[in-house]
Amino acid sequence: MPEDFLNSAVPDTSALLAAIVSSSDDAIISKTLEGIVTSWNPAAERIFGYSAEEMIGQSILRLIPTELRSEETLIIGKVSAGERLEHFETTRLRKDGRRVHVSLTVSPVKNASGVVVGASKIARDIGSQREGDRARALLASIVASSDDAIISKDVNGVITSWNGAAEKLYGYTAAEMIGSPVRKIIPQGLQYEEDEILEKIRNGERIDHFETQRVHKSGGRIEVSITVSPVRDSSGRVIGASKIARDVSQQREAQRQKDQFLAILAHELRNPLAPITSAL
C-alpha cells in the first residue's frame, strides 16, 4: 500500500480536536493561571455575547459578577493543584449585562513536563433548564396545595400521581393508589364511564365538569365533578390524562333540599286553593 495513502488515512488529531471545539454547543475556553483568556470558541460567543477578538488576551473576570469573583480564586487554586472541577453551577455576565446561569467543568492544562500552565473550561448554559425546573416546582406546589383532587393516569387508566387533596377526598394514600387502576374508585355500576373517558382521551378530547359518583375507601359514595384533559409527550402523542375532581356532595344535597322545599311549598299552596277553584 503506498505510503502517501497511509498518511492520508491517519487523521490530523489537532485538526480533529479543533473541529470538535469549534462545533461544540458548549462554550469551551482556555485561560492561563492568571485568568487571561487564550482561546474562545463560537459557542462562547453565542452564550456570552463577546467575539473571540474581544476576549482573547483579556481577563476572564470580565464575565464574573463582582460579588462572585472569589469563585475564580477558588477555581484557579484547585486547577493549580492539578484538580478538576465538575458541574459547578453559577452565574456569569453577558456582554449586554444580562446574567446567564451556567454549569462549569474546569480542568488543568499541563505542559510536556506535566506542569500545570493553565485551565480549560467548558461552560453550559442551563438557563432554560433552571427556568424549566422553576416552572415544574411551581406546578408541583400548585398541585400539592390544591383543594381539588388532581390525579394523573396513563392511557390504560393506571394512576401515576395522586395529590394530597385526592387522599382527603377518597381516603387512599398516594402509596395505595399509584400503580393501581383508577377503576378502584369507580362504582361497579359506573365502570363504563372509564371506558368512555379513556376513548375520548386517546382521541385527544377534553371532558369538562362531568358530574358523577366515586367510591371512598370506606365504601361510601362521593358526588364529584371531574374535568379530564389529555397529557401529551414532546411529539404531541397522547400518553395519559390529568384529572381534577371536586367534591360536590354538599352542593348536590343543598340542591336536593331546595327541590324538596319547593315541591312541598307547591303542594301546600295547591290544597287551600282547591275549594276556591271548585267554587269558581
Solvent accessible surface area in square Angstrom, and as a share of the most:
residue,aa,sasa,rsa
1,M,167,0.74
2,P,88,0.55
3,E,130,0.58
4,D,104,0.54
5,F,114,0.47
6,L,92,0.46
7,N,97,0.50
8,S,88,0.57
9,A,66,0.51
10,V,104,0.60
11,P,92,0.58
12,D,92,0.47
13,T,88,0.51
14,S,83,0.53
15,A,57,0.44
16,L,94,0.47
17,L,101,0.50
18,A,60,0.47
19,A,57,0.44
20,I,94,0.47
21,V,54,0.31
22,S,56,0.36
23,S,86,0.56
24,S,24,0.15
25,D,122,0.63
26,D,19,0.10
27,A,0,0.00
28,I,33,0.17
29,I,2,0.01
30,S,26,0.17
31,K,5,0.02
32,T,38,0.22
33,L,49,0.24
34,E,140,0.63
35,G,3,0.02
36,I,62,0.32
37,V,1,0.01
38,T,68,0.40
39,S,46,0.30
40,W,17,0.06
41,N,6,0.03
42,P,56,0.35
43,A,0,0.00
44,A,0,0.00
45,E,64,0.29
46,R,147,0.54
47,I,19,0.10
48,F,3,0.01
49,G,27,0.26
50,Y,27,0.10
51,S,35,0.23
52,A,18,0.14
53,E,149,0.67
54,E,61,0.27
55,M,0,0.00
56,I,81,0.41
57,G,46,0.45
58,Q,75,0.33
59,S,40,0.26
60,I,2,0.01
61,L,63,0.31
62,R,95,0.35
63,L,4,0.02
64,I,1,0.00
65,P,1,0.01
66,T,110,0.64
67,E,109,0.49
68,L,45,0.22
69,R,100,0.36
70,S,83,0.54
71,E,28,0.12
72,E,13,0.06
73,T,104,0.60
74,L,91,0.45
75,I,0,0.00
76,I,31,0.15
77,G,41,0.39
78,K,64,0.27
79,V,0,0.00
80,S,55,0.35
81,A,72,0.56
82,G,35,0.33
83,E,84,0.38
84,R,133,0.48
85,L,24,0.12
86,E,95,0.42
87,H,135,0.60
88,F,53,0.22
89,E,87,0.39
90,T,11,0.06
91,T,20,0.11
92,R,5,0.02
93,L,43,0.21
94,R,50,0.18
95,K,106,0.45
96,D,84,0.43
97,G,49,0.47
98,R,143,0.52
99,R,127,0.46
100,V,13,0.07
101,H,51,0.23
102,V,0,0.00
103,S,17,0.11
104,L,1,0.01
105,T,16,0.09
106,V,0,0.00
107,S,23,0.15
108,P,29,0.18
109,V,59,0.34
110,K,112,0.47
111,N,68,0.35
112,A,118,0.92
113,S,95,0.61
114,G,44,0.43
115,V,86,0.49
116,V,22,0.13
117,V,70,0.40
118,G,3,0.03
119,A,0,0.00
120,S,38,0.25
121,K,5,0.02
122,I,72,0.36
123,A,0,0.00
124,R,137,0.50
125,D,71,0.37
126,I,7,0.04
127,G,21,0.21
128,S,99,0.64
129,Q,99,0.44
130,R,67,0.24
131,E,96,0.43
132,G,20,0.19
133,D,58,0.30
134,R,123,0.45
135,A,50,0.38
136,R,141,0.51
137,A,62,0.48
138,L,110,0.55
139,L,110,0.55
140,A,62,0.48
141,S,59,0.38
142,I,93,0.47
143,V,54,0.31
144,A,70,0.54
145,S,88,0.57
146,S,27,0.18
147,D,143,0.74
148,D,21,0.11
149,A,1,0.01
150,I,31,0.16
151,I,1,0.01
152,S,27,0.17
153,K,5,0.02
154,D,41,0.21
155,V,41,0.24
156,N,105,0.54
157,G,2,0.02
158,V,48,0.28
159,I,1,0.01
160,T,74,0.43
161,S,48,0.31
162,W,15,0.05
163,N,11,0.06
164,G,36,0.34
165,A,10,0.08
166,A,0,0.00
167,E,62,0.28
168,K,174,0.74
169,L,24,0.12
170,Y,1,0.01
171,G,27,0.26
172,Y,29,0.11
173,T,61,0.36
174,A,26,0.20
175,A,97,0.75
176,E,65,0.29
177,M,0,0.00
178,I,87,0.44
179,G,56,0.54
180,S,22,0.14
181,P,69,0.44
182,V,0,0.00
183,R,81,0.29
184,K,89,0.38
185,I,1,0.01
186,I,7,0.03
187,P,4,0.03
188,Q,156,0.70
189,G,60,0.58
190,L,38,0.19
191,Q,33,0.15
192,Y,119,0.45
193,E,11,0.05
194,E,1,0.00
195,D,78,0.40
196,E,92,0.41
197,I,6,0.03
198,L,10,0.05
199,E,106,0.48
200,K,88,0.37
201,I,1,0.00
202,R,122,0.45
203,N,100,0.51
204,G,23,0.22
205,E,76,0.34
206,R,142,0.52
207,I,22,0.11
208,D,75,0.39
209,H,140,0.63
210,F,71,0.29
211,E,76,0.34
212,T,10,0.06
213,Q,54,0.24
214,R,1,0.00
215,V,32,0.18
216,H,54,0.24
217,K,102,0.43
218,S,97,0.62
219,G,51,0.49
220,G,36,0.35
221,R,143,0.52
222,I,15,0.08
223,E,20,0.09
224,V,0,0.00
225,S,17,0.11
226,I,1,0.00
227,T,16,0.09
228,V,0,0.00
229,S,23,0.15
230,P,30,0.19
231,V,55,0.32
232,R,126,0.46
233,D,43,0.22
234,S,129,0.83
235,S,96,0.62
236,G,34,0.32
237,R,157,0.57
238,V,24,0.14
239,I,72,0.36
240,G,4,0.04
241,A,1,0.01
242,S,37,0.24
243,K,4,0.02
244,I,75,0.38
245,A,0,0.00
246,R,141,0.51
247,D,75,0.39
248,V,8,0.04
249,S,35,0.22
250,Q,159,0.71
251,Q,117,0.52
252,R,69,0.25
253,E,75,0.34
254,A,60,0.47
255,Q,89,0.39
256,R,118,0.43
257,Q,106,0.47
258,K,116,0.49
259,D,72,0.38
260,Q,113,0.50
261,F,125,0.52
262,L,89,0.44
263,A,61,0.47
264,I,93,0.47
265,L,77,0.38
266,A,40,0.31
267,H,90,0.40
268,E,96,0.43
269,L,99,0.49
270,R,150,0.55
271,N,79,0.41
272,P,82,0.52
273,L,98,0.49
274,A,54,0.42
275,P,87,0.54
276,I,97,0.49
277,T,94,0.55
278,S,97,0.62
279,A,92,0.71
280,L,178,0.89
